[in-house]
Amino acid sequence: MNSLKRARARALALSCLPLAGALLPAGASAQSSVTLYGVVDNAFAYSSNQKGHSNFYMSQGNLQASKFGLLGSEDIGGGTKTIFRLESGFNSLTGAQSSAGYMFNRQAYVGLTNDRYGTVTLGRQYTPYFQMVGALGPTGVLTGATGAHPGDLDALDTTLRLNNSVTYLSPTIAGLQFSAQYGLGGVPGSIASGSQFSAAIRYDYQPFAVAAGYVKLKDIATSAALGTFAVNSPVNSGYATAHSSQLFAAAARYNLRDLMVGINYSNVQYTPGSGSLFTSEGVFNTYGVISTYRITPAVTVGAGYSYTQASKANGITDPARYHQISLEQTYNLSTRTTLYALEAYQHAHGKTLVAAGSTGTSITDAVAVVGDSQNTTPSSGPSQFVGMVGLRHAF
């Protein structure tokens, strides 16, 4: 009897094998990988003027944002892979999340990639504008903390992400690659409401690279697709109630052995709507140059200069202008650990539109706000110097 039961159990198990194979995760049979990665970056910092006072303090995420993430792929055959990324930013001085309410505030997506046909991903993602132009612009060479254009008003640093987005990235053909992204607003009965769009193109030829990108942001205050977009610095806070914003940027760089030189340009437009606290379109144009030089395999120095000018609009006849100089020195202790020093100086002229509570705007003297690190601690006057010395470790 026992032998009969064992035989029946064996037959049942064998009959279930095809079903078990179908239910098992594909990773059990297909080639797959998951990588844990991250950065921890802390520094001592000094600012000559933060709201009227000099300050010596600790700062984090300066050379690179402190973060950790999971990056995975699975080969599903035919030259196609499933890919995913989950990436979370954190404050490495306190352990707090970078963005309250977001476990993976930086990126969270899944998709398919094929060397021949390109890559499609869905989720919370950076824009093609940032991925292609930002990589060649100021923050792709100098850190965003002190090298981003004032207040990062053109979002060439990591301040712009889209939720509910689908992105296509083409394969590279003869050095040319392009990408497009659409963020779904999720408004019933109106597909266009709250939607976002970005596209970019890049061309590489030997030591030369050039890229151009575009972003159209709609329904800034209410869109479910617009994950993050900074309009909170004294440079552009007067346009926080804009109905829509349009960003265009281009960048190019050339490498000659250990020397790199680059140029960049951006145009940012804020368009009012029925609920906006300003009446006419605000425009900012920024022109920049960057350069790095590798002194030894371990030591690299970099520098950048940018000039930003606002348009005459909303009662301003003497629009704001910002001059910024940024310097960077890095020493690689190993392939993963880097000592660094950052310095930046900014001087502002003219008048700017700023938020005055939740019910209005006002015209005031433009104040200095270095890079992307001083948005909440701007100078009380036209000048600001920031210096940092820190340690970054990547894993």
Buried (B, 14 or more C-beta within 10 A) or exposed (E): EEEEEEEEEEEEEEEEEEEEEEEEEEBEEEEBEEEEEBBBBBBEBBBBBBEEEEEEEEBBBBBBBBBBBBBBBBBBEEEBBBBBBBBBBBEBBEEEBBBEEBEBBBBBBBBBBEEEEBBBBBBBBBBBBBBBBBBBBBBBBBBBBBBBBBBBBBBBBBBBBBBBBBBBBBEBEEEEBBBBBBBBBBBEEEEEBBBBBBBBBBBBEEEEBBBBBBBBBBBBEEBBBBBBBBBBBBBBBBBBBBBBBBBBBBBBBBBEEEEBBBBBBBBBBBBBEEEBBBEBBBBBBBBBBBBBBBEEEEEBBBBBBBBBBBBBBBEBEBBBBBBBBBBBBBBBEEEEEBBBBBBBBBBBBBBBBBBBEEEEBEBBBBBBBBBBBBBEBBBEBBBBBBBBBBBBBBE
